[in-house]
Amino acid sequence: RLTEQTRLCSDDEAISRIEVIVLDALLNDSPGIEIEVTWQNGRDRFFTGFKPENGRGYADFAMSPDISYTVRLPDGSPEVSGLRIEECASGFSGGWRLTFQNLRD
């Protein structure tokens, strides 16, 4: 289930990525979880755990301007759609952070 969806903004730099954090039922980081991202005429997948310095349940995906993305976990979690690079109050571009909790663990 999606537990949090937060805009990523910085006063110092542009952020053009979708960050995903996946937690297990006990709120521990879950490495090795597949994440699907789709957009018009495209799709990709990425996995948690490849940047352990950000947490074992962390993964990120670089967005391109003017494209709307949809993210989902293949375990049946709800889709999160309409994710795109948007300007923050600082004037820099901002991304998104999505936190999912897998209740099946």
Sequence and secondary structure as in RCSB ss.txt:
>XXXX:A:sequence
RLTEQTRLCSDDEAISRIEVIVLDALLNDSPGIEIEVTWQNGRDRFFTGFKPENGRGYADFAMSPDISYTVRLPD
GSPEVSGLRIEECASGFSGGWRLTFQNLRD
>XXXX:A:secstr
 EEEEEEE  SSS   EEEEEEE TTS B TT EEEEEETTEEEEEETTS GGG TTEEEEE  TT  EEEE TT
T   EEEE  EE TTSSEEEEEEEEE TT 
